Structures are given as structure tokens and as C-alpha cells.
Amino acid sequence: MVVGDIAVETEVVVIGGGPGGYVAAIRAAQLGKDVTLIDKDTVGGVCLNRGCIPSKALIHAAKTASSARKADVMGIKVSGVEVDMEQVQVWKGGVVQKLTGGVSSLLKANGVHVVSGNAVIMADNRIGVETAKGMEYFKFEHCILATGSRPVQLPAFPFDGEYILSSTEALTLTEVPSSLLVLGGGYIGLELGTAYAKLGSQVTVIEMGPNLLPGVDPALVQIVKKNLKKLGVEILTQAAASKYEVREGKLQVTVDVQGQEQVLRADKMLVTVGRRPNTEELGLEQVGLQPDARGFLETDAQMRTQHPNIYAIGDITHGPMLAHKASKEGIVAAEAIAGHQSAMDPVGIPAVIFTDPEIATVGLSESQAKEQGVRVVTGKFPFAANGRALTTNDGDGFCTVVAEAQTGVVLGVHIVGPEASTLIGEATLALEMGATLEDFHLTVHPHPTLTEVLMEAAADADGVAVHIAKRR
Amino acid sequence: MTVAFKLPDVGEGIHEAEIVRWLVNVGDSVREFDPIVEVQTDKALVELPAPTTGTILEIKAEAGHLAHVGDVIVVFGNPGEAAAEAPSANTGTAEAYVSAASGTAASATAAAVSAPQSSASVSHPAGRPLATPATRKLARELSVDLKLVPGTGKAGRITKEDVQRFHADGASGSVSAAPAADESPSVATAPAAKTVAPTPAPAPLTPGAPGTEERVALRGLRRTIAQRMVHSAFTAPHVTAFDDVDMTELIQYRKRANEVLADRNIKLTYLPFLLKALVSALKAFPYLNAHMDDAAGEIVLKKDYNLGIAVDTPDGLLVPVVKHVDRKSILDLAAEIKTLVDKTQSRTLDVSEMKGGTFTISNMGPIGGLFATPILNYPEVGILGIHKIEEKPVVRNGEIVIRSMMNLSLSFDHRVIDGATAVRFMNHMKRLLENPNLMFLEMN
């Protein structure tokens, strides 16, 4: 590319190569568009490089160590379980590389032009990209913003990569810290906190609110909390960290716990107090787009912003910051650009939390449904009564199904238990299909599997569960 | 704090309105009751006032956009507030607001009585139309609003077939019934799927060569007229009967009346007399002063005599209604007709002034023509076209004489009225108009 003002013409520009952006780029290309994808880093975004995938690799490695230690109940005696964190990182890195490599080759196979650099919108149909070779310019017909989000940094606890860690750095530690503070008891903090506890850290969770996992049904959280305590994790609620200092290579963090000041000592502190949309420094003001106070962009159901040619998807739009939401939005935006009548109209977006046990939910909870004035019935089934769960020594947790009382239409499914993340897929399909309780429990579910809990919970709501005594 | 202003229910049973013109811009400061937007409903041009004093943060429905009652059309902020804080529409402290302050807006009473009239939407379990993602996609492609589709599946689930049937039914009344097969809307103008228009789109015609035609969007009043006419023409089997009336006597009478009224600066037209003769005939033939209730399968005989008068305006036909014609004097009627016609032509008619008609009269006299076949103002069952008074040679007592003759065209719903009744009805009118003294004897 010749340096200068000559713009390369492209039909669709996608800014950001995460699970929203790369999916949008591929779908737009499949629909015959000439697509340019700009990413400042490696394609795959936070999800593949610094989020979902590496954290799940770490969580699984930690679980493997933990299972080995607990295997003696099954008669498997494992002595001297050792964690080689460097090797964990090598393995994790390999997984990430395989996936990002896969994304790159898919982009290539679909003819998407990938440019590495920082993108700035210059005008209604022009974008500048700071690349290693200098500025490059693109003229576009449509633009999809998919710039994602980043961890929120607290002024009192700036990330230094050494003592104060963001989730990004916590995923790349080559040594297991002997003690770890986790500031923020949301899902990222609990997932990583649990993993490090299993890998051998002494973990303390500091949560400002009265409950862990704010926004999640406390009944589900209760099971996780019990297990965290079993793992030796200390949980401080209604606790606020105010300052820290480093003394002799150790952190000393001042924490106000329910009105009493304490000083906690640890090797490192992970700060997971939320994420912020990346909508600054994008040149949005050049095209009259203004994010709200929290950084989000408003869109319609086709993901179009107030600018008719500019779309926004993923973490920079309203709703939960989840990769699968971003991917779906990416598909909708690409199809809308191609003139299809696609829309973001899910009945429910599933949410999964990889704690131990996992939590997964979709749709309305009982209290949410009641707030909306819907008369509901609920059914519940414990994993302790599920054969498969017991054979894997994972009997903690339960599944709740919420349905509309008169019609039995399923409104929500809430699971805490083994493989909840996988089980929620069936529940999500059921919600989208408008399934009733009967549809669930008249369907033959394979035995012995965890999926039977969905069938049984639905049957319980209808009063016909076989493997549990009648509640009412 | 922001206020999301939803399109209010501006009149009885009106579900949507076209945004005609914004009188304010984003960033403007407005005071409570300042007019901010003109909207065109089925019936009238209505000016909506600001619900609050504040700043216009965001205009959500551009001019030309068809908004549904309850859609957020504009977001207000506190004076001086920046647009950045505008919350999403559904979190705003929105309140539908109807003006009673502006003379041109729908009256408060019109809004007050409108509440029970609900939209045609079907009730759904679980508060949402139950349909699979594939069915929802089909609905978007066919521009079908799932909220309006009755589901035949289990628990009221809407099947693909339900959507297709709904689409086909909706399109069957229109000229082109072909489903929109290859619809590729331009991206910039494609509506958000959340606001897909409920009317099904017929297949586009092949456009002509450039410069040989001009395309005009079917909007506003024209669109309403089109929908009403199609519904009426394809619902009620129309028959039109014709007759002529000797107006010579009435002309004489009117001439004398106007001489008497000259010093009061009043000039009567023929219309008040025609209305009076019509009421007399309607009383004698109650089945013509009726509505056809297709849903209930019942004929509704009306006890009020509210006569609609079709008025030509530059935007199209409007029908103001003269209420209780039976209880008003000729002079009262003359004054009322004048007011209504003036208001109609300036498009300042109140929605309530177009409701409640029991029979319609269409006066083509001032324009010309011999006969017409008027289309019923459904669900009314009769409409009378009146034509120009012209001197014509007619035979009286075996001699050709010149008399002032006027033609009448009466269309009626043959489901309710048979030809003989219609002719007797016209005979009744004719007798009164030809003998004004007889007509006055009947007046109360």
C-alpha cells in the first residue's frame, strides 16, 4: 500500500476480530461482500486470547489437579500432585494458538482481507488504520464496530502486572501465587479464584455487595459458595479495598469489612470489578455517534447505530457482555447489510459461569417472571438423584425449570451443577422453540446422562417426576 | 432525567399515524404545550404538543415514518441536558400525552373514550408470540407482525403455516395478491425488524423506463382511503340505483328563503334540504340507517341520524359527520355544514367530528357528471350521490316542459337491503324534494 491518501475501497469494514467481528466478517463475505477486518492484535479477540478460552483451559487444568487429589474416594490413589505452571501455560498457549489459527484460516478461506492496526473512523465512509507500515485508508459502504471491552481499572489499584493483576495477566502467570486476593466477586473473579485455589493458592474473595455473583439467583450461588469454602477460599462480603502497599515483595491491602478495617497480605491481587466498552478513540464523533455515559452504543434490532451505515455489535452494545451474544449480533449485522430481514430477537441469551459447580441460566427466573405478572409453576431436580452425576462424583447442584402456569410454556431454566454450561444448550433451544413442560418430559432423554435432570425438573413442575418424591 | 414521548392514542381506535412534519429539531428547547410535531392519522392532521418543558434530545421517528401508538417518537431531557444520557426507550419515564390545549389537536374527550378500543393484537401466553426462530424469520421476511397472528399450535404456538396464512389473507384484498417473493430492501431505508409494518407487502411492479413514470408513495390519507375502499368494495356487495328529481319547486323555495335571509347575511345551499329529506326517508326505511356488523353477523339499526358529507380536499376525500340531523333546523344545519366543510378543507377537523356516521351523502353537483356508483362508507349500508341540477326537457301532462332536474345515485349493501326497498326509499325522498311543503310538514 502506497503511503498517502489513496483509500482502498471495500464494501464492509469490520473493526475488531473477536467473536463478534470475525463472525460478522465471515458471514458478510459468505453473502458476497468484499470485507476488510481490522484488528489491533491477534484475531479471536479477548475471547480466544485473553478470556473465555484461556480461562477455561486454566480452569480445566486446575480441575484435573483437584480431581486427582479427590480421586481416592473412588479408590484411585494419587500422591504428590504437582502443578507445573509453566507447562500449564504452554498447553494453554497451544490451545489458543490452534483456535486463533483456525479463525485466521477461516477468514482467509472466505476471502476476508485482514489488516493489523489501530482503526479510527475519519468520515461517513472512510477509515484510517495505523499499521506497522504507516497509515492506510479504507473507503467503505458499511462498517461494523466490534471493538469489545476491557477490564475496568480502579484508580487505587492500577494494574502493574506484578502485584495488581487484571484478568489478562492472571491468565498468564507462570507460577502459582501462594496467596491471591480477588477483588470483585463476579463471575470472572470467581472462575479464576476457583482455578487458583485448586492450583494451590490461598484465595480470598473481596466482594463489595452482600452476595457473590450479583445478579445471579442466590439459591444457585449458595451451592458455589459452599464449595468455595470447601476449597478453603475465604469470602469477605460487604468489603471494600481502599489502598495497598508492597512490603518485602508482599502486598498489604487495606480492606474495610463490614465496617471494620483489616489489612490483608498476599502475593498478588486480581481486580475483576467489571469491564468497559472500547468506544473511546475510535473517531465516533467524526460521524456523530456518541456512546452513553457507560460507553455503550445504542442500536436497533438489526444492530444499526443511529448512523445508517454503521453497525455495532458485541460488548459495546447493551446487554450482557458475552461472546455468543456478540457472534449472533455479528451474523445479524452482516445479514442486514446484505439486505436480509435478520434481527436480534432471541427469547433468551444463555449465561454460563465456570465456577465449581458450574452455573448456567437462560430465560426468566421465578421472581423475574412474577415481577412481570406471569403466573408460574416451577420444577426442581437435584443432581444428587441423577445416576450419571454420581458416577462422576459430582452430585452437587440442581436444575430449576420455570414455566407459565396455564400453558406450561417454559420461561426459564436455571442450573447449578456439573456440565451446566453444556446442559443449558438444550434449554435454550427449548425456549426458542416455545417448548412446554410436556415437550421436555415427553422427550426421551438418554440414560445415564446429566440431561435427564432437565426432563425430571420439567416433569416435577407437572407433578409427574419419577425419580423424586412428590413435593406437594 | 429524560422523558420518552410515545405516540399517544390521538383518537378513537387509531393505532398508527404518519409523522408529517417535526416543528422542532434536536437540541431545541421547548415549553410544555408547545406544538412539536404534526401527525397524520387515518382521519386528520393532528398537532401534538410537548408533554413537558425541556430539550429535544432525540427524534426517534423521522418525517414520513409510520409510527404506532405507544412507539417512542421523541425523547426529552431537562433543559440544557445533553443527549448522552438519554436512556433506551423502554426505561424512560414515558407517558402518553394528549393535548386538550391546541385547537387543532384531538380533543381530550376523544382520547378519553378511546381507551376500550384495543388493537387487533392477539393475546399470547407468556407475554410474547410463541414462534420458533425460523418462523420469526419468515414473519420478518413477509413483514408480518407476529403479535397479530393467532397461533394454531400447542399452547398457542404460531406455526410457519399460520404466518403464511395470515400473510395471504392480509394480501387477498389488495390488487396484487402475490406474496413478496424477491424482496431486497435497500439497507439504508430498511426498517428495523422491531418495527416491521403490519401490512403485508405486495410484489413490486416492474418499474417502467426512466423518466416515463413517477412513483408516489401511498401515504397518509391516500393510504387510508385506499385501505377503506378496498375493504368496503370487497366486503359489501354494492348495488347502485339511479333516479332523477324535479327540483323546480325547491329552487323556488330556496330563492325566497335566501331573499328573506339576505339581511342576516345567510345563504342557504340545497344541502340542508337534502339532509332533511334524507332523514325522513331513513326514518321510513330504518334498514338504510344501519351498520353491518360482520364480526357479529348482525345488522345494527341506528337510532341516531348522523349524516356524513363527503368533502373533497387536496389530500383526498374526508367525511365529516353532521350529528342528529333530525333534531336540527335547516338554518342550524346550514351553519354546521359550513363550519365542518371549512374545517375539513383546512384539515383542522377533530377526529370525533368524523366518527359516528350512520349514512353518507356525496355531493358531486358542484363538479359535474351525470351519475356515479359511490362506494359505501363501510360499515354503513347506504350512500347517496347527488348530482348537478340542470334544466332539462321533461314531459308533464303530455307536454314537453323545461324543469330543473337533479340525478341521484344510491349505492347500498345488498346483504342488508334489496333493490325494491332502495327504490322505495328513493321514491320517498323524491316525493319530499319535489313537494317541499310536504317535507316541512314532516319536520320536528
Interface residues (C-beta under 8 A of the other chain):
Chain A: H142 Q290 P291 D292 A293 E298 D300 A301 Q302 R304 P308 N309 H318 A336 I337 G339 Q341 S342 A343 D345 V347 Q372 V374 E404 Q406 T407 G408 V409 L411 E432 M433 G434 T436
Chain B: A83 A84 E85 A86 P87 S88 P125 A126 G127 R128 L130 A131 T132 P133 R136 K137 R140 E141 G153 K154 A155 G156 R157 S184 P185 S186 V187 A188 A190 A192 A193 K194 V196
